[in-house]
Amino acid sequence: MKSKTLPVKNITRLATATEALMTRAPGAPGMGLVHGHSGFGKTTAIAWMNNKKNGVYVRALATWTPSAMLTAILRELRRSPRGSCSLMTEDIVEELGRTGRPLFIDEADYLVSSMKLTETLRDIHDISLVPVVLVGMDKIEDRLRHRKQLIGRLAQNVRFEPADAEDAQLLASQLCEVTVKPDLIGLLHDKSGGSVRNIVVGLARIEQKARALGLGEIDRKQFGTSELFTGAQ
């Protein structure tokens, strides 16, 4: 199996939204929201986009306080945390404003119940003028609606949807080092529930079976009743 990020539809929509945030008009809101069910590839996509845009990526924790969040961001910026939250916010705003690097906050569901955390991120966005992208689970959009000042700054909203049959075909053709026939790809897609994670795991299992049989290509009949290990069977 090869390891690379491919332009499935969710990735394409994320790339379009991020580019829109990066090139927005002066004064326009620049926050983004990426959300969807587990397994649809959000974290992998955000890591890819973060590398592509030389962004700043942090993963929120359930234990985060404003000080802990600011410290995590500063460490990613290679800056030493200092003094109060106000001073740390100033340092972050200065560094982000100077470099223009976007800020990605994964597992942002942990933040939405705290006004101090969400308002601190809003301050960072408003003063530094860089994109701030929150990444969370499917219900995070509903949970953010009571944060009126924050939700009003969301210029891009990317919902990760289940992978479709075309996505599954792309993944099979580009990741597998054996040829997976359309009937087997169709079975895998049906069993996967549209989870990119499950499709990739299933493709690895299919490739393993093909190699064990000495095959350069494999179809549904040849794969037989072996488990796909998609977690959705």
QUIUR-V124252 format. One line per field, one symbol per residue. ss: DSSP state (~ for helix, > for strand, _ for the rest). A space follows every 50 residues. Layout:
BEGIN
ss: ???
END
This chain:
BEGIN
ss: ________~~~~~~~~~~~~~~________>>>>>______~~~~~~~~~ ~~___>>>>______~~~~~~~~~~~________~~~~~~~~~~~~~~~_ __>>>>_~~~____~~~~~~~~~~~~~~___>>>>>___~~~~~___~~~ ~__>>>>>>_____~~~~~~~~~~~___>>_~~~~~~~~~~~___~~~~~ ~~~~~~~~~~~~____>>_~~~~__________
END
